[in-house]
Amino acid sequence: MEKKNSNGISRRKFIGNVATAAAGLTILPNFAFSGGLGRFAPSDKLNIAGVGVGGMGGTNINNLNSQNIVALCDVDWDYSAGIFNKYPDVKKFKDYRKMFDQMGDQIDAVVIATPDHTHAIVATEAMRRGKHVFVQKPLTHSVYEARVLTETARKYKVATQMGNQGNSDDDIRQLCELIWDGAIGEIEEVHAWTNRPIWPQGLERPTETPPVPSTLDWDLFIGPAKYRPYNPAYTPWNWRAWWDFGTGALGDMACHIMDPAFKALNLGRPISVQGSSTQVNTESAPLASKIIYEFPKREAFNKIKLPAVKLTWYDGGLLPERPEELKDGQILGDRNGGVIFVGSKGKLMCGCYGRNPILLPEELDKDYKRPPETLRRVKDAWGGGHEMDWVRACKESPDNRLLPSSNFDYAGPLTEMVVMGNLAIRLQDLKRKLLWDGENMRVTNINDDEKIRVVSSDKFTVINGHPHFDTQYATIDAKSASEEYVRHTYREGWKL
């Protein structure tokens, strides 16, 4: 029987995740493969459909324009007009289910870039129909959905990829190789941060109910979430702020920023999480938050041991303590965020997406002999290589497919780790570290009768020079709330 680590991830699977097809290969030229293919030759074109194409999905589609784009689907035909006009002869839809029913046999693969809360329902339907899927980050809105997508991809043996492009870049590979070479020794502490949100958060539900634009199917936008009246505060862009539709700054950026730590340190499932934030309410993610994840000791890899590690996440302008090795005025990471690994021999810092990894102090970075490349490189990751590496995998037989690096066996557990951080934020009124049973996806230290108080409305006025506060609270059953945040109850008519 294969030996497993205490967090349930085997050494064999770890090595497979981080060093698939290393075997002396550093470049796979032009995605050229001569054997072991499925029904496609490398020169064949995939028939690709896009669901959610007004924003990042449109970028993904453009990066795939060497293939056949056969269908485009978006609930908002005004927001998606730019990409629709770019492909005037492609059939257009608002409802992905009608697209599958009418064109299912003409579609090989699907790009999904809807708001977070509908990623899972579209992706599972596509995979059950035998379609390969590319899903924007975060992979899902909840922990349970991430587990379902991971298991569904395995069952149907489709090629998968999450849209965290930095995962295919050379820099994250160099960062991993430095850490695995023992450049900074054993790592027990990691700090990760982002400049997000760059959209409004900490919002209360709007009371205005303007008419729904004729180009928008509001019911389809709501999808599996609880129904609410339309307001432009929700879409087309600011849905990330709202708990029912998005996952806040954490969900938006941690699949990019915590990715290097997850990959290099084989983090797997955390055993606890605790959060603090600016005021959190029933509707919207907070303006700023700090989340502490704890991971157990993992099996040693290459030249390093993998002891228990604490990873701290910061957003909304919060930052970790500056390393003393940084010069005055030197930026921490880059303008979008970054990561600091604290090792027994030194530190490693990178920017957002794992970019520009450097060893600290500078003398260590200058003098350290770079290790040889052991991880497969993906050509032009940011210019479409991330998407095209998925296309390459789609054309290969599942029996000997070379997996893209952010396939769902990797991206699913990464997303589980990320979105469970929102549990800590939403349950912080429990005033404790939450103990996490990753295998069964549940918090283990909440009593049946415990309640949390969460702000539902907060008004402030000044009357005759005196401040007047009117803060309203919702009292919520903590255990039921935790279960709902892990596994959502869908609106009638929608299912996973």
N, C-alpha and C positions, 0 to 999 in steps of 0.2 A: 504494500500500500504506500502511496506517495506521502511523504512526510509534509505536514503543514505547519506554518507558523501559528503563533497564538492568536493572530487576527484572522486566521482562516485562509490565507493566501499561500499557496505552495511555492517552494523555491523554483520548481520547474516553470510554474506559471509566471512568476516574477521575471525570470530570465527570458521567458518567451515574450513578455510584454515589453521589456526594455531593450532587448537585443535580438529581436526577431531577424533572422537571416543575416546576422552579422557575418559569420562564416567567411571573413576576408573581403566581403563586399562593402564598398563605401559609396559607390554610385551605381544606380540602375539606369543606364543611358536610355533616354527617350521611352521609358516604360516598355522596353522591348523584351519580350519573352517568346521563346520558340516552342515550348512544350507545356503540357499539363493544363491546357486551357479548357474552358467550358465550351459553350456553343459559339463563342466569339473568337475570332482571330484578333490580334492586337490592332490591326488596321481597321477592323469593323467599328462602326459608330454606335454608341448606346442611344436609345430613345429615352430622353429624360423629360420628366415633368417637374414643374416647380409649384410648391404650395406656400404662399406667403412670399410675394416677390416684390413688394413695394420698397423694402429697405435692404437689409443685408442679403436677403434672398436674391435680389436682383443682381448684386455683385457676384454671388455664387454662380448664378445662371450665366452671366457674362464670362466668367472664368471657365465655363464649360461649353463655350460656343463652338468649339471644334467638334462637338457631338451633335446629335439631332435633338433640338428642343421641340417637343411635340405637343406640349400642353402647359398652360400657365393658369394658376388658380389663386385668387385673392378675394377676400371679402370686401375690399375697398377698391373699386375700379378707378377712382380718382388718384389715390395715393400710388397705385401701381401703373398709372398711365404711361410713365416713362419707359418701363420695361415692356409693357404691352405694345407700345408704338415701335419699339426696336424689333419686335418679332410680329409684324402685322398679319402674317399668314398662319400663325399658330392658334389653335383653338383655345378659347378663354372660358374660365369657369369661376363661379363664386363658391360653390360647394364641392369640396374634394371628393365626397362620396359619389356625386353625380359624375365627376371626372373619371373615377375608377370604374364605375358601372358602364360608362359609355366608351371608354378608351383603354380599359384594363389590359387587353391583349396587345395594345400598341405601345405600352410603357414598360421599359426595362428597369428604370431607376427613378427615384424621387428625391428632390431637394426640398427640405422642410425648414422654413424660417418664419413661421407664424409667431405670435406672442407665446411666452413660455407655457401658459396653461393649456395650450392645444398641441404642443409638440408630440406628446405621447400618444394621443388618440389617432393622429394622422399617421405617425410612424408605425404603430402596431398594425393598423389596417393595411398599410402598404406592405409590410413584411409578411403578413399572413397571406397576401396575394402573391408572394414570391418576388417582391420588388426590392432591389437594393436601396438603401436609404442613406442620405447625408442630412444630418440634423444640426441646426445651429445651436450654439451654447446658450444657456445651460441645457444639457440634453433634455431635462424634464423639469417640471414644476415641483415635484415631490420625491421623496426617497423611494416610495413604493413604485412610482412610475419608472424610475431609473432601473430598479431591479427587474421590472417586467420587460423593459426594452432590452436589457442585457440577455435575459433568458429567451425572449422571442427571437432575437437575432441568432442565437445558438441553434434554436430549434429549426428554423427555416434556412439556416446556412447561407444567409445573404451577406453581401459585403456592406460594411457600415463605416461611418466616419462622423465624428462630431466636428463642428465648425470652429475649433480653436486652432487657428492656422499656425500659431507659434509652436505648436506641438510637432510640426513637420520641419521647423527651421533648423539650420545648422547650430545656432547658438544654444538651444536647449540640449542638443546632443553634446556639444563641447562642455557645457556645464556638468552634465551627468558624468562624462568621462573624467573630468577633473575630480569630482567628488569620489568616484569609484576608484580612482588612482590613489586616494588617500591624501589629496593635496591639503585639506584642512583637518584631517583626522576624523575622530568620531563626532557626530553631530547630535546634540540633545536639545537644541533650541533653534527655532526658525521664526522669522518675522516677515509678514507679507502685508502689503498695503496698496491702496488705489486712490486716485484723485476723485473717483466717482462717489456720490452721484453728481452728474452734470445736468440733471433734470430735477424738477421740484419733488421733494419727498416730505414725509411728515404731514400729509394732507388729510383733511376731513372730506367725507363724501359731499360732492356738490349738490345743492338743492334745486338748481335750475334744470329744467327738462326741455331743452330746445328740440326742434324737429330733427329727425334722423336724415342726413344727406341722402339724396336719391341714389347716389353711387355706392352707398355702404349697406351691406346686409348686417344689421346690428345683432340679430338673433344668432347668426353664424359666428360673429365675433365673440359673443358671450360664450358660445359653445357649452362646455360642461360646467361652467361656473354658475353661481346663483344669479338669477336674472336681476338686472337693475336698469333704470332708464338710461338712455343715451346721454352722454355729455362729452364735448370735445376734449375734456381733461383726460379721458381714457385712451383715446386713439386719434391719430395714427402712431404717435411716438411715445407718449408719456405713460403707457401701460406698465412699464417696468416698475413704477412707484407703487402700484396698487397690489395688495396681497392676493387678490382674486385672480390677477392676470400675470403678474410678474414676480420676481424674486429679489427686487431691490439691487443695490450696488453690489452686494455679495454675489448674488446669482449672475449678475451681468459680467463681472470681471474676474471672479475667483477661479473660474475654469481656465482662464488665461494665466493668472498671476500665481496661483497655488500649484499649477500644473508642474513646474520644475521641481518643487519639493515632493509632490506626490510621486513623480516619476523617479527622481534620483534616490529617494529614501524608501521606496516601496511602502508607502504609508498605510495603504489599505484602509481598514475601518477604524475610526477612533473609538476609544473606550469611554470618553467623557467629553462634554462640551459645556462651556459657560459663557454667558454674554452679558454685556452692558451697553447702554446706548443713550442717546438723547431720547426725548419722550417718544414712546412707541404707542400707537393707537390701533384700533380695531380695523382700520381701513388701509393704512399705508405704512411702508417701511420708514424707519427713522432717518433723520438727517445725517447721523453719524453713529457708528457702532464699533465695538471691540469684541472679538470672539476668541476664546482660548480653546483649542482642541488638544487633547492628549492621546497619544498613540502608544501601544505597548512595544516592548522589545521585539525586533524582527530578526530573522535569520541573517547571519553575516553574508555579505556579497562582495566578491572580488577581493580588494585589499582592505575593506572597511567592515567594522562591526556596525550593527544598526541598533543602538540602544533605544530605550524609551525616549520619546521626543515630545516637546511641547511646541505647537505652532500657534502663533498669535496673529489674528487678522485685524486690520484697521481700515476704516473707510470714512468718508465725509470730512477729510482734512486731518484726521488723527494720524500720527506717525509714531514709529518706534523710536526709542532713544538712539541718537546718532552714535555710530561707532567712533570710538576715540581715534581710530586710524584715519578717518576722513579729514581732509584739510578744511579749514574754514572756507565757507562759500561753495564747497563741492556739493553737488546735488546728491540727494539720497535716491538711489535708483535712477529713474528718469521722470519726466513730467507726468506720466500716466500711472506711476507706481513702481513697485519692485519687490525684491525678496532679499533678505539677509540670512545666510546660513552661519550659525555660530558653532565652530568646531574646536576640538581640543588643541589644534595646531595653528589656527588662524580663522579667518572669516572669508566668505565668498558673497559678493553682492552682484545682483543683476537688475536690469530694468524690467518693465512690464513685458510680458510674453517671454521672459527668460533672456531678453536681449543683453548683449555686451557683458557677459559674466567676467568679473575681475576678482582676483584674490587680494585680500587685505591682510597686512599692510602692503603698500605698493612694492616694497622690496621683494616680498614673496611672489608677487605677480610677475615682476621682471625676471627674477632668477629661476622660477619654476620651469622645468622642462615639460613641455606639453606632452601628454600621453598620446599614443597612436589612436587613430579613429577606429572605433569598434562598432559604432552604430551606423546603420544604413543612412545615407543622406538622401534627401528628397530635393530634386532640382526646383529652384524658384518657388519655394513654399508660399511666399507672400504674393506671387504674381500668378497664382492659379495652380501651383504644384500640389498644394494640399488637396484641392478638389480632384486634380488629375491623377493623383496617386490612388484615390478612391475609385476613379474610373478604371484604372489599370486592374485593381483588385476585382472589380465587378466582372471583368472579362475572363477571369481565371476560374478554374474548377475549384469548388469548395474543398475538394479532397487535398489539394496542395496549394491553396491560395496563400500568397504572401500578404499578411494583413496590413492595412494602413495603420499608422502608429496610434491614432486616436479612435480605433475601432471600439465597439461597445463593450467588449470585455475589459477595456481600459477606461473608456469614457463613462461607462455606467457607474463603476465604483467611485471614480473621481467626482461625478455629479452627486452621488449619494452623500459623500463627505461634505461637499460644498453646501447643498441646500439644507442639510440638517443643522447647519449653523443658524439658520433662521428660527429653528426650534428654540435655541438658546435665547435669541432676542425676544421672541414672542412669549416665552415662558419665564422671563427673568423675574417676574414678581414672586416666583417660588423661592427666590433668594438662596440658591444653592447651585452647586455643580450638578449637571444632569448626567447620570450614568447611562451609558448606551449599550444595548445589546444589538450589535450590528447584524448578527445572523437572523434575528427575529424582528429587526427594525422597530425597536421600542425602547422608551425610557423606562428604566427599572425602579427608580426611586421617587415615584409619585404615588401618594396614597389615594384611595378611592374617593375620599370625602374632601380632598383639597380643592380650594378655589383660588383663582387669580383675579386681580382687579386690573382692567386695562382701560385706558382713556378712550372714551367714545366721542367726546366733544370738549374743546377747550377754548373758551372765549375770554377776551381781556378788553376792558374798556376803562377809560379815565373819566370820572364824573366829578365835576367841581374840584379838579386837581387831585383826586384820590383814586388809586387803582382799585378796580373791581375785577375779581377773578370768578369765572363760572366754569369749573371743570367737572364734567360728567364722566362717570365710570360704568363700564359693563362688568358684572361679576360672572365669571365663566368657570365651568367645571374643568379643572386643570387636566385630568387624565383624558377626558373626552376630547379636549382641545388638542392635546398632544397626538392622540390617535388620528384626529382629523387632519392635522398638519402633515403627518407622515403619509397617510392614505386618504385622499380626498373623497368626499361623497359627491358624486356627479349629479348634475341636474337631470331630471327625467328625460329620457330619450337619448341620453349620451352614455357611452360605456367604453371601457378600455379593452 
